[in-house]
Amino acid sequence: MSVEFAVDADGWVAAARKLPSPNFEARPAGAVPTLIVIHNISLPPNQFGGTAIAELFQNTLDCDAHPYYDSHLRGVRVSAHFVIHRDGALEQFVSCNERAWHAGPSNFFGRERCNDFSIGIELEGSDVVAFEAAQYRTLGALVSALKARYPVEALAGHADIAPGRKTDPGPHFEWQRLQNDTSLADRYFPYLKFSKTP
């Protein structure tokens, strides 16, 4: 079953569940999204379902509810533009026209502060399990919609732009599958080592 999305002039996807986060700001003057960053997230770690991700991005997470929240997330203010759940459901927290707080200290081929010029997509998942087919369907459609609206030039994993600090989307993420789903040329995946057959 194919999925199609569209991004409106205000940077929102109508088909996504809209859950506005306060954790954003205007992009720097003249900055437009040219990079898509793929992440994974699960709260608590390696557990799926529930509302903790949305609560984190909306600053309503009860940090007394789990030891991990208390030790790692208390006082943290983060967000991403999108979350794709295990069943493929799409949520949007920040307009794509705005700067979400997803990448942190980061560098894309010498260009610092990737939040300034990127769109962050979180897949509900972890480094230790495969992602679901429904997530790839939603992701492929979302990437295609973003490319139709913005001058997207590249896709990267969080680990690519923050090496040594981050590991997501992890070894189970199928970059080749995403490329096949979006029909994007190799140049859109500058960190991907393509195997060329003679």
PyMOL commands that set and color helices and strands:
alter all, ss='L'
color gray80, all
select helices_A, chain A and resi 52-57+67-73+114-117+133-149+158-161+175-182+186-188
alter helices_A, ss='H'
color red, helices_A
select strands_A, chain A and resi 17-18+24-26+35-41+82-84+90-92+98-100+107-108+111-112+118-124+154-157
alter strands_A, ss='S'
color yellow, strands_A
deselect
rebuild
show_as cartoon
